[in-house]
């Protein structure tokens, strides 16, 4: 069952291709886990950006414990990892907690 946290879509191994890799435009995916402290710090930032860039960016979260195949495919070794996709292609990664301005700056680069 998929949950939607505000404007942030929960994706899984089964839905990742359809929700992220098969869309046009920019997608930002937060790779996280429930036990990860820094992930809990970055979550409100991701949700804020989803709200501020609604209609411009698709924002999703992937639980690395529940969707290990996708995490392995993108070589996720540290979380949180925020991956950016443009027209379905992985173009950038931010690893660890970063302030909102840093994440937003990276996001803007891919919208241009």
Secondary structure, 3 states (H helix, E strand, C coil): CCCEECCEEEECCCCHHHHHHCCCCEEEEEEECCCCHHHHHHHHHHHHHHHHCCCCEEEEEEECCCCHHHHHHCCCCCCCEEEEEECCEEEEEEECCCCHHHHHHHHHHHHC
